[in-house]
């Protein structure tokens, strides 16, 4: 997927705190917990729960959030559609990273087992 510069800028400027609270609401409405959400975020980014909370308090943008992340080497195993686009075909790195996180949160909310969500080679 080729994104436009406008789309990429919009994603980069989104507030991680806002997105995080939407994720919490989504997973809790489906019977999952914020601890499970944090486990998914930690797997993808290597952030501790403390760092996640600091990023929320400091009002990090999604660009800031992913700029400081150490992405899991198995993140490339996140495939499938999110928002109508195949995650693996998104060419802009930040947009792909955001959509990878979206995909993991969707899987969590759908009740998938954590072993399946947290991919291994």
C-alpha positions as CSV (number, residue, x, y, z in Angstrom):
1,X,0.0,0.0,0.0
2,X,1.3,3.4,-0.9
3,X,0.1,6.1,1.5
4,X,-0.1,9.7,0.8
5,X,2.1,12.2,2.6
6,X,-1.0,13.7,4.2
7,X,-2.1,10.3,5.6
8,X,1.4,9.7,6.9
9,X,1.6,13.1,8.6
10,X,-1.8,12.6,10.2
11,X,-0.7,9.2,11.6
12,X,2.6,10.7,12.9
13,X,0.9,13.5,14.7
14,X,-1.8,11.3,16.5
15,X,-1.5,11.2,20.2
16,X,-0.4,7.9,21.6
17,X,-2.3,8.6,24.8
18,X,-5.6,9.0,22.9
19,X,-4.9,5.9,20.8
20,X,-3.9,3.9,23.9
21,X,-7.2,4.8,25.7
22,X,-9.1,3.7,22.6
23,X,-7.2,0.5,22.6
24,X,-8.0,-0.1,26.4
25,X,-11.7,0.6,25.8
26,X,-11.7,-1.8,22.8
27,X,-10.1,-4.7,24.5
28,X,-11.9,-4.2,27.8
29,X,-15.3,-4.2,26.0
30,X,-14.3,-7.6,24.6
31,X,-13.4,-9.1,28.0
32,X,-9.6,-8.6,27.8
33,X,-7.5,-6.5,30.2
34,X,-5.2,-3.5,30.0
35,X,-2.4,-5.8,31.3
36,X,-2.8,-7.9,28.2
37,X,-2.8,-4.8,26.0
38,X,0.5,-3.7,27.7
39,X,1.9,-7.2,27.1
40,X,1.2,-6.9,23.4
41,X,2.7,-3.4,23.2
42,X,5.7,-4.5,25.1
43,X,6.2,-7.5,22.8
44,X,6.1,-5.2,19.7
45,X,8.1,-2.2,21.0
46,X,10.2,-3.5,24.0
47,X,8.7,-0.8,26.1
48,X,8.1,-1.5,29.8
49,X,4.8,-0.7,31.3
50,X,6.5,2.2,33.1
51,X,7.7,3.6,29.8
52,X,4.3,3.2,28.2
53,X,2.8,5.3,31.1
54,X,5.6,7.9,30.7
55,X,4.8,8.2,27.0
56,X,1.1,8.7,27.8
57,X,1.9,11.4,30.5
58,X,4.4,13.2,28.2
59,X,1.8,13.3,25.4
60,X,4.0,11.5,22.9
61,X,2.9,11.4,19.3
62,X,2.8,8.1,17.4
63,X,6.0,9.3,15.6
64,X,7.7,9.8,19.0
65,X,6.3,6.5,20.3
66,X,7.7,4.4,17.5
67,X,10.9,6.5,17.2
68,X,12.0,5.3,20.6
69,X,10.9,1.7,20.2
70,X,13.0,-1.3,19.6
71,X,10.7,-3.2,17.3
72,X,10.4,-7.0,17.9
73,X,12.4,-8.9,15.2
74,X,9.3,-11.0,14.5
75,X,7.1,-7.9,13.8
76,X,7.4,-8.9,10.1
77,X,5.3,-11.9,10.9
78,X,2.3,-9.6,11.5
79,X,0.2,-10.0,8.4
80,X,-3.3,-9.6,7.3
81,X,-5.7,-6.8,6.7
82,X,-6.3,-3.8,8.9
83,X,-8.5,-0.9,7.8
84,X,-8.8,-2.6,4.4
85,X,-5.0,-2.7,3.7
86,X,-2.6,-5.6,4.1
87,X,-0.2,-4.7,6.9
88,X,2.8,-6.4,5.1
89,X,2.3,-4.3,2.0
90,X,2.4,-0.8,3.7
91,X,5.5,0.9,2.5
92,X,5.8,3.8,4.9
93,X,7.6,2.4,8.0
94,X,5.8,4.5,10.7
95,X,2.4,3.8,9.1
96,X,3.2,0.1,8.9
97,X,4.3,0.1,12.6
98,X,1.1,1.8,13.7
99,X,-1.0,-0.7,11.6
100,X,1.0,-3.6,13.1
101,X,0.0,-2.5,16.5
102,X,-3.6,-2.0,15.4
103,X,-3.6,-5.6,14.0
104,X,-2.3,-7.0,17.3
105,X,-4.9,-5.1,19.3
106,X,-7.6,-6.3,17.0
107,X,-6.5,-9.9,17.5
108,X,-6.5,-9.4,21.3
109,X,-10.0,-7.9,21.2
110,X,-11.2,-10.9,19.0
111,X,-10.1,-13.3,21.8
112,X,-7.1,-14.8,20.1
113,X,-4.7,-16.6,22.4
114,X,-1.7,-14.6,23.5
115,X,0.7,-17.3,22.0
116,X,-0.8,-16.6,18.6
117,X,-0.8,-12.9,18.9
118,X,2.9,-12.7,20.1
119,X,4.4,-14.3,17.0
120,X,7.5,-16.4,17.0
121,X,9.5,-17.6,14.1
